[in-house]
Amino acid sequence: MANVGGVLEGKPREIELAVVALLAGGHLLIEDVPGVGKTTLARALARSTGLEFRRVQFTSDLMPTDVLGGSIFDRSTGRFDFRPGPIFTHVLLADEINRTTPKTQSALLEAMGERRVSIDGETRELEPPFFVVATQNPEEFFGTYPLPESQLDRFLLRLRLGYPSREVERAVIERRRGADPVEALSAVASGDEVLAAQAAVDGGRVEAPLLDYLHEIVLATRESPLLELGASTRAALAFERATRAHAVVAGRGYATPDDVQRVAVAALAHRVRVAGARDLAGDRADAARVIRDLLDSLPVPV
């Protein structure tokens, strides 16, 4: 987190959540305006962990084979050879994912959910760790295809970076001078260490009273009159895993109420639907407020 924070200044909370998503073995969706550091965050995470990184610019004419790969006829051998697409990597940046068609969006579903792809009747496994960071701009809808609930549900966490503070932005403008600071980053961890940290998340403890608290939050989303769609069972599982991952990031093998509260909005707000919402951006902001209010209304175990 410190290494990434050296190039994405003033965003420790957002960096922490990105690392939580990585160590939880999930995927990350960043919704924000262009130019606030979404690509920088993905690239810095990859370089800090020594993981292979690839970027795909999602456009309206992008085809599933452009992401997954496909078979190409080799005249010299007289047979079709598989050419892997950019999805065969460790960290994939799906840039502006909502600018491509639903057909291409859905090509990511199997890879994100099952860590494998099926092409030409053959299933190919993706090498772990496999981490998708997708970006989209929620305030510009011309020429976009909003992600359906099934696609949103594949993202463990959703966050917004926002503009940096006045002081941080002033310092960045003064120091940057056109150079790309990510290129100067060195790896401070390895792929094997990332896998070991993910295994530590598997072994993290969530005691019964805390699990009851987490479950009550999920149930409250289904009972709230402000929401017409509450969190699913898959959302509850993602919420619990994100909680354990946050505990590991905090240096603990057990979760606390603070872990639950710090990941709740990022894990749940994109998985619920506000009653009477008219636009996606408003729905996400209102959903976050509803989740925060539910957290304030429920008793915290001690």
Beta strands, then each sheet from edge to edge (+ up, - down):
strand 1: 28-31
strand 2: 53-57
strand 3: 69-74
strand 4: 79-84
strand 5: 91-95
strand 6: 116-119
strand 7: 122-125
strand 8: 131-136
strand 9: 157-159
strand 10: 227-229
strand 11: 273-274
sheet 1: 2+ 5+ 8+ 1+ 9+
sheet 2: 3+ 4-
sheet 3: 6+ 7-
sheet 4: 10+ 11-
end
